[in-house]
């Protein structure tokens, strides 16, 4: 993406977040430029008056203008700074929200791809560490301020000597080239360091994760974690040590050139005061004005160059952010068909799937069909592709080839939002959040059907547990943000997740290992009530416990990414050499014991 396109996209996003912030920055620019000119010009007239006619009223006037203008500008500067600080916090929070919203809406497959995970980290790094949003806006306004100031100062200084302006420009160009070279090195350094830093951050964050503390203690993993953190810490140290040396060299050279600029300006203007060999002599008032002009010219051109360099640098950092923000959203897959009513049929037609950058097929030429109200069990060994198949139905993945049809239409022809309303899923790695039990079930912060929630809580067998709680379904889940928050066993939490799926009232319910955390008695309770819970809805579920298959109309057998069979339990049990028969009978022996 070209820098122009990035700037255009950036300004569109900035304007959308806060137009006022941009106007305040522009106002601050004008105030800064005006203050510079007044502090250059007014002292000249004051000094000329002091060594000339020295009229009291004129001295008072010029002195008063200097004092009052600086008081006014100081007041405006403080006021603008306060407004900018407040707006900067607001803009940063809005940018964080924008990034968080994008992460929650980007195509799910990207969040399982290492390339896009690194891209996300670089995008977050650009926002949170490099403050790209604020730095870009600040430096663009500095650039405008510097340009306006430079034009005015050139008009003043050219009246003294164009040669001085040329010399100053040469030294400024040298400074900018040095600074630009360092910025390019620094940008490449950070981009190369991010993947290492991501791995380092992963292991550091593990030590803060309370959910793994039992394993750490039981298996004495402390040393292993510390050693891994130390390994990456040393690697990062080597990188930063080299970076510090290079930065010292660049900044030293930069300082020498800046000092050279000051020497040239002071020497030339000083010579014009004491001799006429380089032009007519100038007075002390003019000396003050030209020296201030030269210094401010140098400072403004350096500021301009630095701001342009930083802008280019920030645009470089902005690349991963813009690339990530330009990724397609799941919800942006707007089909032309509005899904409504019930799911009448699900058809997989020669569907294959492989993960990005991986040639191995996880699912290979899968074909089957499911009719309305059927209860289907998907059975297979670990890694057979059962969960992948479910994610394809949920539009979390795109097939590598083949089509998936719902009610005779390709699932991607449906409007995303309306399609997702028709499906409710409980994944094996489901999550409950630090909300109330009620909010975890309804997924709604404000609106809730309490009677419906309580009925579902009773249906899944959690009513006795809820009755024991002082705040009932209003009890907060977990103690992360509430000391009175409740903890639930894995089985109890999974029942809440099942209630959440049922509350959605979708026409297709998918349960991926829905009872993996339940004991056998609780499992039997869930299965005994399963038909009642699901009713006439179409249901697909995955379980390693073959007893669940007895309740289903058909069993889909996935073996090595292929469909090896699709039939009723009764028919499959007649095939004594089949995978299903072996799995079922092996578990039946264990249960009988």
WORAFEN-V798952 format. One record per residue. N is the residue number from 1. PHI is phi in degrees with one decimal (none if undefined). D_LAST is the distance of its C-alpha to the last C-alpha in Angstrom with 2 decimals. Layout:
# WORAFEN-V798952
n:N phi:PHI d_last:D_LAST
n:N phi:PHI d_last:D_LAST
This chain:
# WORAFEN-V798952
n:1 phi:none d_last:65.68
n:2 phi:-69.2 d_last:69.36
n:3 phi:-62.1 d_last:70.46
n:4 phi:-63.3 d_last:72.40
n:5 phi:-65.1 d_last:69.37
n:6 phi:-65.1 d_last:67.33
n:7 phi:-63.2 d_last:70.13
n:8 phi:-62.1 d_last:70.40
n:9 phi:-64.2 d_last:66.66
n:10 phi:-64.3 d_last:66.75
n:11 phi:-66.4 d_last:69.71
n:12 phi:-61.8 d_last:68.18
n:13 phi:-68.1 d_last:65.06
n:14 phi:-63.3 d_last:67.25
n:15 phi:-64.6 d_last:69.46
n:16 phi:-64.5 d_last:66.49
n:17 phi:-75.3 d_last:65.13
n:18 phi:-160.3 d_last:68.46
n:19 phi:-60.3 d_last:71.94
n:20 phi:-61.2 d_last:73.47
n:21 phi:-60.3 d_last:72.17
n:22 phi:-66.6 d_last:74.08
n:23 phi:-64.9 d_last:77.26
n:24 phi:-63.8 d_last:77.10
n:25 phi:-64.3 d_last:76.80
n:26 phi:-64.9 d_last:79.77
n:27 phi:-61.7 d_last:81.77
n:28 phi:-63.8 d_last:81.00
n:29 phi:-63.0 d_last:82.28
n:30 phi:-63.6 d_last:85.63
n:31 phi:-63.9 d_last:86.04
n:32 phi:-62.9 d_last:85.41
n:33 phi:-65.7 d_last:87.95
n:34 phi:-62.2 d_last:90.60
n:35 phi:-63.9 d_last:90.29
n:36 phi:-60.7 d_last:90.84
n:37 phi:-65.3 d_last:94.04
n:38 phi:-64.2 d_last:95.50
n:39 phi:-75.8 d_last:94.90
n:40 phi:-89.5 d_last:96.62
n:41 phi:-83.3 d_last:99.62
n:42 phi:-60.6 d_last:100.56
n:43 phi:-60.2 d_last:101.01
n:44 phi:-59.6 d_last:103.53
n:45 phi:-68.0 d_last:105.81
n:46 phi:-67.5 d_last:105.46
n:47 phi:-67.3 d_last:106.44
n:48 phi:-59.3 d_last:109.29
n:49 phi:-69.5 d_last:110.59
n:50 phi:-64.6 d_last:110.39
n:51 phi:-96.9 d_last:112.48
n:52 phi:-113.5 d_last:114.68
n:53 phi:-65.2 d_last:116.37
n:54 phi:54.7 d_last:113.92
n:55 phi:-78.3 d_last:114.44
n:56 phi:-59.5 d_last:112.67
n:57 phi:-64.2 d_last:111.53
n:58 phi:-73.2 d_last:110.04
n:59 phi:-60.9 d_last:108.32
n:60 phi:-63.9 d_last:106.80
n:61 phi:-64.8 d_last:105.75
n:62 phi:-68.0 d_last:104.03
n:63 phi:-63.4 d_last:102.50
n:64 phi:-64.1 d_last:101.31
n:65 phi:-62.1 d_last:99.80
n:66 phi:-62.8 d_last:97.86
n:67 phi:-66.0 d_last:96.54
n:68 phi:-64.7 d_last:95.77
n:69 phi:-64.0 d_last:94.13
n:70 phi:-70.5 d_last:91.85
n:71 phi:-63.6 d_last:91.00
n:72 phi:-63.1 d_last:90.23
n:73 phi:-67.5 d_last:88.13
n:74 phi:-63.3 d_last:86.30
n:75 phi:-64.0 d_last:85.48
n:76 phi:-63.8 d_last:84.37
n:77 phi:-63.2 d_last:82.34
n:78 phi:-65.5 d_last:80.47
n:79 phi:-63.5 d_last:79.94
n:80 phi:-65.6 d_last:78.64
n:81 phi:-63.6 d_last:76.40
n:82 phi:-62.7 d_last:74.85
n:83 phi:-64.2 d_last:74.29
n:84 phi:-67.1 d_last:72.91
n:85 phi:-61.8 d_last:70.50
n:86 phi:-65.4 d_last:69.13
n:87 phi:-67.5 d_last:68.93
n:88 phi:-63.1 d_last:67.39
n:89 phi:-63.1 d_last:64.46
n:90 phi:-61.9 d_last:64.08
n:91 phi:-64.4 d_last:64.28
n:92 phi:-61.7 d_last:61.74
n:93 phi:-63.7 d_last:59.26
n:94 phi:-66.9 d_last:59.87
n:95 phi:-66.7 d_last:59.37
n:96 phi:-61.6 d_last:56.06
n:97 phi:-63.3 d_last:55.08
n:98 phi:-61.2 d_last:56.24
n:99 phi:-66.0 d_last:54.16
n:100 phi:-62.2 d_last:51.05
n:101 phi:-62.8 d_last:51.55
n:102 phi:-65.2 d_last:51.89
n:103 phi:-60.6 d_last:48.67
n:104 phi:-75.0 d_last:46.82
n:105 phi:-113.6 d_last:48.43
n:106 phi:-67.4 d_last:48.69
n:107 phi:-54.3 d_last:46.65
n:108 phi:-58.1 d_last:43.10
n:109 phi:-59.3 d_last:43.05
n:110 phi:-65.8 d_last:45.86
n:111 phi:-81.7 d_last:43.72
n:112 phi:-116.7 d_last:41.36
n:113 phi:-105.4 d_last:44.25
n:114 phi:-53.5 d_last:45.51
n:115 phi:-60.8 d_last:49.09
n:116 phi:-76.1 d_last:49.01
n:117 phi:-67.2 d_last:47.17
n:118 phi:-65.5 d_last:50.05
n:119 phi:-60.4 d_last:52.48
n:120 phi:-61.7 d_last:51.07
n:121 phi:-63.2 d_last:51.45
n:122 phi:-67.2 d_last:55.03
n:123 phi:-67.0 d_last:55.76
n:124 phi:-64.8 d_last:54.46
n:125 phi:-58.9 d_last:56.42
n:126 phi:-61.1 d_last:59.54
n:127 phi:-76.0 d_last:59.20
n:128 phi:-88.6 d_last:58.06
n:129 phi:-93.1 d_last:59.48
n:130 phi:-88.5 d_last:62.57
n:131 phi:48.8 d_last:63.31
n:132 phi:-56.2 d_last:64.43
n:133 phi:-57.3 d_last:65.26
n:134 phi:-68.0 d_last:67.54
n:135 phi:-63.7 d_last:69.02
n:136 phi:-64.7 d_last:69.92
n:137 phi:-63.4 d_last:71.64
n:138 phi:-60.1 d_last:73.38
n:139 phi:-76.8 d_last:74.67
n:140 phi:-67.3 d_last:75.78
n:141 phi:-68.9 d_last:77.86
n:142 phi:-62.4 d_last:79.16
n:143 phi:-62.0 d_last:80.18
n:144 phi:-63.1 d_last:82.10
n:145 phi:-61.5 d_last:83.68
n:146 phi:-65.9 d_last:84.68
n:147 phi:-62.0 d_last:86.19
n:148 phi:-62.6 d_last:88.27
n:149 phi:-67.9 d_last:89.37
n:150 phi:-61.8 d_last:90.22
n:151 phi:-58.9 d_last:92.41
n:152 phi:-65.2 d_last:94.40
n:153 phi:-70.9 d_last:94.74
n:154 phi:-62.8 d_last:95.89
n:155 phi:-60.6 d_last:98.65
n:156 phi:-70.7 d_last:99.72
n:157 phi:-74.7 d_last:99.46
n:158 phi:-65.4 d_last:101.02
n:159 phi:-70.5 d_last:104.22
n:160 phi:-89.1 d_last:104.25
n:161 phi:-169.5 d_last:103.21
n:162 phi:-73.2 d_last:101.05
n:163 phi:-64.3 d_last:100.83
n:164 phi:-60.1 d_last:98.91
n:165 phi:-60.6 d_last:96.44
n:166 phi:-63.0 d_last:95.92
n:167 phi:-59.7 d_last:95.32
n:168 phi:-64.4 d_last:92.82
n:169 phi:-62.6 d_last:90.97
n:170 phi:-60.7 d_last:90.76
n:171 phi:-66.5 d_last:89.20
n:172 phi:-64.8 d_last:86.82
n:173 phi:-61.4 d_last:85.68
n:174 phi:-60.7 d_last:85.04
n:175 phi:-61.4 d_last:82.96
n:176 phi:-66.9 d_last:80.94
n:177 phi:-63.6 d_last:80.29
n:178 phi:-63.6 d_last:79.07
n:179 phi:-66.1 d_last:76.89
n:180 phi:-62.9 d_last:75.52
n:181 phi:-61.5 d_last:74.60
n:182 phi:-66.8 d_last:72.66
n:183 phi:-63.5 d_last:70.87
n:184 phi:-65.1 d_last:69.76
n:185 phi:-62.5 d_last:68.48
n:186 phi:-63.6 d_last:66.69
n:187 phi:-63.7 d_last:65.05
n:188 phi:-63.2 d_last:63.77
n:189 phi:-60.6 d_last:62.57
n:190 phi:-66.1 d_last:60.46
n:191 phi:-65.0 d_last:59.00
n:192 phi:-74.0 d_last:57.92
n:193 phi:-79.5 d_last:56.55
n:194 phi:-56.5 d_last:54.35
n:195 phi:-59.2 d_last:51.39
n:196 phi:-65.2 d_last:51.44
n:197 phi:-66.3 d_last:51.76
n:198 phi:-66.0 d_last:48.83
n:199 phi:-67.6 d_last:46.54
n:200 phi:-61.2 d_last:48.04
n:201 phi:-62.7 d_last:47.54
n:202 phi:-61.4 d_last:43.87
n:203 phi:-72.3 d_last:43.08
n:204 phi:-64.5 d_last:45.38
n:205 phi:-65.5 d_last:43.73
n:206 phi:-59.4 d_last:40.30
n:207 phi:-68.8 d_last:41.59
n:208 phi:-92.8 d_last:42.40
n:209 phi:-80.9 d_last:39.05
n:210 phi:-67.6 d_last:37.30
n:211 phi:-72.4 d_last:33.95
n:212 phi:-109.3 d_last:33.62
n:213 phi:-63.9 d_last:35.02
n:214 phi:-64.2 d_last:31.67
n:215 phi:-63.8 d_last:30.89
n:216 phi:-59.2 d_last:34.46
n:217 phi:-75.4 d_last:34.17
n:218 phi:-68.1 d_last:30.73
n:219 phi:-111.0 d_last:31.62
n:220 phi:50.0 d_last:35.37
n:221 phi:-86.4 d_last:36.42
n:222 phi:-54.9 d_last:39.81
n:223 phi:-64.2 d_last:41.75
n:224 phi:-60.8 d_last:40.32
n:225 phi:-65.9 d_last:41.35
n:226 phi:-63.1 d_last:44.73
n:227 phi:-62.9 d_last:45.44
n:228 phi:-67.3 d_last:44.76
n:229 phi:-63.1 d_last:46.95
n:230 phi:-63.0 d_last:49.64
n:231 phi:-57.4 d_last:49.59
n:232 phi:-70.8 d_last:50.33
n:233 phi:-63.2 d_last:52.71
n:234 phi:-66.6 d_last:54.76
n:235 phi:-63.9 d_last:54.80
n:236 phi:-64.1 d_last:56.06
n:237 phi:-61.2 d_last:58.62
n:238 phi:-60.2 d_last:60.05
n:239 phi:-63.3 d_last:60.48
n:240 phi:-68.4 d_last:62.11
n:241 phi:-64.3 d_last:64.35
n:242 phi:-64.3 d_last:65.86
n:243 phi:-62.1 d_last:66.15
n:244 phi:-63.9 d_last:68.08
n:245 phi:-64.0 d_last:70.55
n:246 phi:-63.3 d_last:71.22
n:247 phi:-62.6 d_last:71.63
n:248 phi:-60.0 d_last:74.15
n:249 phi:-63.9 d_last:76.23
n:250 phi:-63.6 d_last:76.28
n:251 phi:-66.6 d_last:77.15
n:252 phi:-63.7 d_last:79.86
n:253 phi:-62.8 d_last:81.52
n:254 phi:-62.5 d_last:81.18
n:255 phi:-65.7 d_last:82.93
n:256 phi:-61.7 d_last:85.82
n:257 phi:-65.9 d_last:86.50
n:258 phi:-63.7 d_last:86.46
n:259 phi:-65.1 d_last:88.97
n:260 phi:-61.3 d_last:91.15
n:261 phi:-60.7 d_last:91.25
n:262 phi:-64.8 d_last:92.55
n:263 phi:-61.0 d_last:95.16
n:264 phi:-60.5 d_last:96.52
n:265 phi:-64.3 d_last:96.80
n:266 phi:-64.9 d_last:98.48
n:267 phi:-64.5 d_last:100.78
n:268 phi:-67.1 d_last:102.10
n:269 phi:-65.9 d_last:102.64
n:270 phi:-63.7 d_last:104.22
n:271 phi:-61.6 d_last:106.65
n:272 phi:-68.8 d_last:107.68
n:273 phi:-79.1 d_last:108.69
n:274 phi:-100.2 d_last:110.92
n:275 phi:-145.5 d_last:112.32
n:276 phi:-106.3 d_last:113.35
n:277 phi:-66.7 d_last:112.69
n:278 phi:-106.9 d_last:109.52
n:279 phi:141.6 d_last:110.91
n:280 phi:-57.8 d_last:112.62
n:281 phi:-62.6 d_last:111.82
n:282 phi:-120.5 d_last:109.50
n:283 phi:-80.9 d_last:109.67
n:284 phi:-65.4 d_last:107.21
n:285 phi:-63.5 d_last:105.82
n:286 phi:-67.0 d_last:105.17
n:287 phi:-56.4 d_last:103.80
n:288 phi:-61.2 d_last:101.22
n:289 phi:-65.6 d_last:100.32
n:290 phi:-70.9 d_last:100.02
n:291 phi:-62.7 d_last:98.04
n:292 phi:-62.5 d_last:95.63
n:293 phi:-64.2 d_last:95.51
n:294 phi:-63.0 d_last:94.82
n:295 phi:-64.1 d_last:92.11
n:296 phi:-69.7 d_last:90.48
n:297 phi:-62.2 d_last:90.92
n:298 phi:-58.9 d_last:89.11
n:299 phi:-63.5 d_last:86.42
n:300 phi:-69.2 d_last:86.05
n:301 phi:-68.5 d_last:85.91
n:302 phi:-64.7 d_last:83.34
n:303 phi:-61.0 d_last:81.37
n:304 phi:-63.1 d_last:81.69
n:305 phi:-63.2 d_last:80.57
n:306 phi:-62.5 d_last:77.74
n:307 phi:-65.6 d_last:76.60
n:308 phi:-64.5 d_last:76.74
n:309 phi:-61.5 d_last:74.83
n:310 phi:-65.9 d_last:72.19
n:311 phi:-59.4 d_last:72.05
n:312 phi:-64.2 d_last:71.44
n:313 phi:-64.7 d_last:68.88
n:314 phi:-64.2 d_last:67.09
n:315 phi:-64.7 d_last:67.17
n:316 phi:-65.4 d_last:65.48
n:317 phi:-65.7 d_last:62.78
n:318 phi:-73.7 d_last:62.66
n:319 phi:-51.7 d_last:61.68
n:320 phi:-64.1 d_last:57.91
n:321 phi:-63.7 d_last:58.14
n:322 phi:-65.9 d_last:60.07
n:323 phi:-63.5 d_last:57.82
n:324 phi:-67.1 d_last:54.73
n:325 phi:-66.7 d_last:56.48
n:326 phi:-87.1 d_last:57.49
n:327 phi:-63.9 d_last:53.93
n:328 phi:-67.2 d_last:53.05
n:329 phi:-82.1 d_last:51.19
n:330 phi:-58.5 d_last:48.31
n:331 phi:-71.1 d_last:50.32
n:332 phi:-79.4 d_last:53.41
n:333 phi:-78.5 d_last:51.93
n:334 phi:-79.1 d_last:53.85
n:335 phi:-78.7 d_last:53.30
n:336 phi:-86.3 d_last:55.81
n:337 phi:-100.5 d_last:53.39
n:338 phi:-85.1 d_last:52.38
n:339 phi:-76.9 d_last:48.85
n:340 phi:-148.3 d_last:48.64
n:341 phi:84.4 d_last:46.60
n:342 phi:-98.3 d_last:43.14
n:343 phi:-79.4 d_last:41.34
n:344 phi:-89.7 d_last:41.75
n:345 phi:-156.8 d_last:40.42
n:346 phi:-127.8 d_last:39.08
n:347 phi:-129.0 d_last:40.00
n:348 phi:-98.7 d_last:39.37
n:349 phi:-121.2 d_last:42.04
n:350 phi:52.8 d_last:41.80
n:351 phi:-86.6 d_last:40.70
n:352 phi:-125.1 d_last:40.44
n:353 phi:-147.9 d_last:40.11
n:354 phi:-136.8 d_last:40.78
n:355 phi:-74.8 d_last:41.26
n:356 phi:-54.3 d_last:44.90
n:357 phi:61.6 d_last:46.38
n:358 phi:-134.8 d_last:43.41
n:359 phi:-82.2 d_last:43.84
n:360 phi:-73.8 d_last:40.18
n:361 phi:-78.1 d_last:38.92
n:362 phi:-82.9 d_last:35.76
n:363 phi:-121.6 d_last:35.89
n:364 phi:-126.8 d_last:37.75
n:365 phi:56.3 d_last:39.46
n:366 phi:-81.5 d_last:36.89
n:367 phi:-140.5 d_last:37.74
n:368 phi:-171.4 d_last:36.03
n:369 phi:-140.9 d_last:36.95
n:370 phi:-128.1 d_last:35.45
n:371 phi:-101.7 d_last:37.15
n:372 phi:-54.5 d_last:37.71
n:373 phi:73.3 d_last:34.89
n:374 phi:-74.0 d_last:32.25
n:375 phi:-107.8 d_last:28.85
n:376 phi:-117.3 d_last:27.98
n:377 phi:-106.0 d_last:24.90
n:378 phi:-105.4 d_last:25.69
n:379 phi:-123.5 d_last:23.03
n:380 phi:175.1 d_last:23.54
n:381 phi:-70.5 d_last:22.89
n:382 phi:-57.8 d_last:24.40
n:383 phi:80.4 d_last:28.17
n:384 phi:-73.9 d_last:28.33
n:385 phi:111.3 d_last:30.79
n:386 phi:-66.1 d_last:28.88
n:387 phi:-66.5 d_last:30.42
n:388 phi:-59.2 d_last:33.76
n:389 phi:-60.6 d_last:33.79
n:390 phi:-64.1 d_last:33.37
n:391 phi:-65.3 d_last:36.17
n:392 phi:-67.2 d_last:38.39
n:393 phi:-62.5 d_last:38.05
n:394 phi:-80.5 d_last:38.92
n:395 phi:62.8 d_last:42.00
n:396 phi:-79.2 d_last:40.97
n:397 phi:-125.6 d_last:41.57
n:398 phi:-107.7 d_last:44.05
n:399 phi:-62.5 d_last:43.06
n:400 phi:-71.2 d_last:44.72
n:401 phi:-158.1 d_last:45.46
n:402 phi:86.3 d_last:44.75
n:403 phi:-132.2 d_last:44.78
n:404 phi:-118.9 d_last:42.51
n:405 phi:-114.3 d_last:43.85
n:406 phi:-118.2 d_last:43.27
n:407 phi:52.9 d_last:45.06
n:408 phi:85.1 d_last:46.98
n:409 phi:-115.8 d_last:48.31
n:410 phi:-56.8 d_last:47.46
n:411 phi:-60.9 d_last:45.59
n:412 phi:-84.2 d_last:48.33
n:413 phi:-84.3 d_last:50.97
n:414 phi:-86.6 d_last:49.73
n:415 phi:-57.6 d_last:51.09
n:416 phi:-59.0 d_last:48.58
n:417 phi:-61.8 d_last:48.53
n:418 phi:-69.1 d_last:48.22
n:419 phi:-66.5 d_last:45.48
n:420 phi:-67.1 d_last:43.36
n:421 phi:-67.4 d_last:43.66
n:422 phi:-88.2 d_last:41.73
n:423 phi:-125.9 d_last:38.58
n:424 phi:-127.9 d_last:36.15
n:425 phi:-132.5 d_last:33.50
n:426 phi:-115.0 d_last:30.80
n:427 phi:-81.1 d_last:30.31
n:428 phi:-61.3 d_last:27.49
n:429 phi:-99.5 d_last:30.14
n:430 phi:-56.6 d_last:31.68
n:431 phi:-130.2 d_last:34.17
n:432 phi:-111.4 d_last:35.28
n:433 phi:-116.9 d_last:38.78
n:434 phi:-76.9 d_last:40.91
n:435 phi:-118.6 d_last:41.98
n:436 phi:-70.6 d_last:41.14
n:437 phi:-59.2 d_last:37.93
n:438 phi:-57.5 d_last:40.23
n:439 phi:-69.8 d_last:41.82
n:440 phi:-64.1 d_last:38.53
n:441 phi:-80.4 d_last:37.61
n:442 phi:-85.0 d_last:41.09
n:443 phi:55.2 d_last:42.22
n:444 phi:-138.8 d_last:45.61
n:445 phi:-77.9 d_last:47.66
n:446 phi:-121.4 d_last:50.00
n:447 phi:-103.8 d_last:48.91
n:448 phi:-150.2 d_last:45.82
n:449 phi:-99.4 d_last:44.72
n:450 phi:-60.8 d_last:43.26
n:451 phi:-61.7 d_last:42.21
n:452 phi:-64.7 d_last:40.33
n:453 phi:-61.8 d_last:38.58
n:454 phi:-64.6 d_last:37.55
n:455 phi:-63.7 d_last:36.23
n:456 phi:-68.7 d_last:34.07
n:457 phi:-59.1 d_last:32.88
n:458 phi:-68.7 d_last:31.83
n:459 phi:-61.0 d_last:30.19
n:460 phi:-86.6 d_last:27.95
n:461 phi:87.0 d_last:27.06
n:462 phi:-112.3 d_last:29.34
n:463 phi:-63.3 d_last:32.01
n:464 phi:-65.1 d_last:30.99
n:465 phi:-63.4 d_last:31.08
n:466 phi:-66.4 d_last:34.44
n:467 phi:-63.6 d_last:35.91
n:468 phi:-74.8 d_last:35.37
n:469 phi:-83.1 d_last:37.52
n:470 phi:-57.3 d_last:41.28
n:471 phi:-104.4 d_last:42.30
n:472 phi:56.3 d_last:39.55
n:473 phi:-73.7 d_last:39.26
n:474 phi:-86.7 d_last:42.36
n:475 phi:-65.6 d_last:40.50
n:476 phi:-74.8 d_last:40.80
n:477 phi:-87.0 d_last:37.71
n:478 phi:83.6 d_last:37.61
n:479 phi:-108.9 d_last:40.17
n:480 phi:-60.9 d_last:42.06
n:481 phi:-126.4 d_last:45.09
n:482 phi:-146.5 d_last:44.46
n:483 phi:-61.2 d_last:43.76
n:484 phi:-91.8 d_last:42.34
n:485 phi:-63.1 d_last:40.02
n:486 phi:-103.1 d_last:36.36
n:487 phi:-108.6 d_last:33.30
n:488 phi:-121.5 d_last:30.10
n:489 phi:-68.7 d_last:26.55
n:490 phi:-59.0 d_last:25.38
n:491 phi:-66.6 d_last:23.59
n:492 phi:-66.6 d_last:26.74
n:493 phi:-62.1 d_last:28.99
n:494 phi:-68.1 d_last:27.14
n:495 phi:-65.7 d_last:27.61
n:496 phi:-62.4 d_last:31.31
n:497 phi:-63.9 d_last:31.39
n:498 phi:-66.6 d_last:29.94
n:499 phi:-61.6 d_last:32.55
n:500 phi:-62.6 d_last:35.18
n:501 phi:-64.6 d_last:34.33
n:502 phi:-71.5 d_last:34.52
n:503 phi:-62.6 d_last:37.76
n:504 phi:-63.3 d_last:39.46
n:505 phi:59.7 d_last:39.34
n:506 phi:-80.2 d_last:39.15
n:507 phi:-84.1 d_last:38.74
n:508 phi:-125.8 d_last:36.11
n:509 phi:-114.6 d_last:33.09
n:510 phi:-119.1 d_last:31.16
n:511 phi:-121.0 d_last:27.98
n:512 phi:-95.9 d_last:27.05
n:513 phi:54.3 d_last:23.54
n:514 phi:-66.4 d_last:24.19
n:515 phi:-121.3 d_last:20.94
n:516 phi:-65.2 d_last:20.37
n:517 phi:-97.9 d_last:21.21
n:518 phi:-96.8 d_last:19.23
n:519 phi:-76.1 d_last:16.10
n:520 phi:-56.0 d_last:13.42
n:521 phi:-66.5 d_last:15.29
n:522 phi:-66.0 d_last:18.58
n:523 phi:-61.5 d_last:17.54
n:524 phi:-60.7 d_last:16.70
n:525 phi:-64.1 d_last:20.07
n:526 phi:-63.4 d_last:21.92
n:527 phi:-68.2 d_last:20.73
n:528 phi:-63.7 d_last:21.43
n:529 phi:-97.6 d_last:24.91
n:530 phi:-61.3 d_last:25.41
n:531 phi:-60.6 d_last:27.67
n:532 phi:-66.9 d_last:29.61
n:533 phi:-66.2 d_last:30.11
n:534 phi:-83.2 d_last:31.25
n:535 phi:64.4 d_last:33.10
n:536 phi:-95.1 d_last:35.16
n:537 phi:-75.6 d_last:35.12
n:538 phi:-75.0 d_last:34.07
n:539 phi:-134.0 d_last:30.86
n:540 phi:-127.0 d_last:29.42
n:541 phi:-145.9 d_last:26.38
n:542 phi:-115.9 d_last:24.34
n:543 phi:-153.3 d_last:20.69
n:544 phi:-81.1 d_last:18.24
n:545 phi:-92.2 d_last:15.46
n:546 phi:-66.3 d_last:15.83
n:547 phi:-63.0 d_last:14.97
n:548 phi:-67.7 d_last:18.53
n:549 phi:-67.3 d_last:20.08
n:550 phi:-61.7 d_last:19.50
n:551 phi:-82.9 d_last:22.13
n:552 phi:-98.1 d_last:24.64
n:553 phi:-73.0 d_last:27.54
n:554 phi:-144.2 d_last:27.24
n:555 phi:-122.2 d_last:25.34
n:556 phi:-98.0 d_last:27.53
n:557 phi:-98.8 d_last:26.18
n:558 phi:-106.1 d_last:27.99
n:559 phi:-133.5 d_last:27.91
n:560 phi:63.3 d_last:30.41
n:561 phi:83.0 d_last:32.55
n:562 phi:-121.1 d_last:32.93
n:563 phi:-81.9 d_last:31.64
n:564 phi:-93.4 d_last:29.71
n:565 phi:-168.0 d_last:28.88
n:566 phi:-153.7 d_last:29.35
n:567 phi:-158.2 d_last:28.09
n:568 phi:-77.2 d_last:25.97
n:569 phi:-59.0 d_last:22.21
n:570 phi:-61.0 d_last:22.93
n:571 phi:-69.4 d_last:25.41
n:572 phi:-66.9 d_last:23.43
n:573 phi:-69.5 d_last:20.48
n:574 phi:-80.0 d_last:23.17
n:575 phi:-94.1 d_last:23.99
n:576 phi:-67.8 d_last:21.45
n:577 phi:-96.4 d_last:23.24
n:578 phi:-78.5 d_last:23.28
n:579 phi:-61.2 d_last:21.81
n:580 phi:-61.6 d_last:20.26
n:581 phi:-59.6 d_last:18.42
n:582 phi:-64.9 d_last:17.03
n:583 phi:-65.3 d_last:15.99
n:584 phi:-66.7 d_last:14.44
n:585 phi:-68.6 d_last:12.45
n:586 phi:-65.5 d_last:11.23
n:587 phi:-74.6 d_last:9.98
n:588 phi:-61.9 d_last:8.61
n:589 phi:-63.2 d_last:6.31
n:590 phi:-63.8 d_last:5.26
n:591 phi:-68.3 d_last:5.36
n:592 phi:-68.4 d_last:3.78
n:593 phi:-73.1 d_last:0.00
